[in-house]
Amino acid sequence: KYNNISFNVEINNQSISDLFSSIKNEVLLVKNNNNGYYLPSYNVDLIHNIDITNSYEVYLSSNKSQSIVISGKPINLNKTIVIYHSQINYLPYYPQERRNIENVFANYIDNILLVYNDNAEYYVPSYNINQIKDMCPGLGYYVYIKGTNNIEFTYATI
């Protein structure tokens, strides 16, 4: 199983290899939205530095829970994330607390086709499907939008 994770604190010039160094032997693959990946067992790093405007898929070598510890200043909720119209978007979650997904996307409802998480739970507003309920710190989400225009998304409008 993969885990879609995100960061909600400022991480300045943090390399992916440094961030995952404490669990390096448990990580098979880390993948981002830009076709970058990190394979620690082969010393391959095509991600380099963490981009907090993306979430990351993490594949572990076992079913054991793993954790990494990071600290920093909370990310400003006014920070803009571009959600692209022509692709799946790996959306990080910036707030420090859980928030209802319908409230998070209320100002973008006409643009959202679907949102889903790594537990195969979906939010599809046009069909009134909401299996996600609340978005949570530390998790990442996949977002598809309608139309041919990108969206400049922020968490500040919640």
C-alpha positions, -999 to 999 in steps of 0.1 A, spaced: 0 0 0 12 35 -7 7 64 16 0 99 3 16 123 27 21 161 29 37 186 51 21 216 68 52 233 81 78 254 62 106 232 51 134 252 36 157 234 12 151 201 29 164 172 7 142 142 4 171 119 14 176 138 46 139 139 54 136 101 51 170 92 65 156 78 97 135 53 79 156 49 47 158 11 51 119 9 51 113 31 21 110 15 -13 99 45 -33 88 81 -28 71 97 -58 59 132 -65 35 149 -89 63 158 -114 74 123 -123 102 126 -98 111 97 -75 134 87 -47 147 51 -45 170 50 -15 182 14 -20 196 24 -54 208 59 -44 185 74 -70 170 108 -62 151 126 -89 131 147 -64 161 164 -46 143 190 -24 109 188 -9 83 211 -25 56 218 0 31 226 -28 30 189 -35 21 158 -16 41 126 -19 34 89 -24 55 68 -1 58 30 -6 72 11 23 89 -23 23 66 -37 50 33 -32 67 49 -17 98 39 18 105 67 43 101 70 80 110 92 109 103 95 139 125 98 174 111 94 208 128 90 242 115 67 272 113 31 264 101 26 272 64 7 304 58 -28 293 46 -26 321 20 1 302 2 -12 295 -33 -12 260 -48 -18 257 -86 -42 229 -94 -36 220 -131 -66 212 -154 -49 186 -175 -35 162 -148 -40 145 -115 -28 169 -88 -11 158 -56 -26 182 -31 -9 188 3 -30 197 33 -17 228 51 -41 235 80 -30 223 115 -64 207 123 -90 185 105 -115 204 83 -146 192 65 -138 186 28 -170 203 17 -159 235 35 -123 232 21 -135 232 -15 -167 254 -11 -152 282 -31 -141 259 -59 -171 236 -60 -179 243 -97 -143 233 -107 -139 201 -87 -145 169 -106 -132 146 -78 -109 143 -48 -97 110 -34 -73 98 -9 -49 68 -4 -78 48 12 -98 49 -20 -123 73 -5 -139 98 -28 -154 133 -28 -174 139 -60 -195 171 -54 -216 168 -86 -230 134 -74 -231 144 -37 -206 116 -29 -185 123 2 -166 94 17 -137 115 29 -156 137 53 -126 155 69 -92 163 55 -64 157 79 -29 171 86 -1 150 73 -22 135 45 -22 143 8 -50 141 -16 -55 136 -54 -75 162 -72 -90 163 -107 -107 195 -119 -131 203 -147 -125 226 -176 -95 239 -193 -83 265 -168 -59 260 -138 -71 269 -103 -51 290 -79 -61 273 -46 -56 284 -10 -68 272 23 -72 307 36 -108 310 24 -121 283 47 
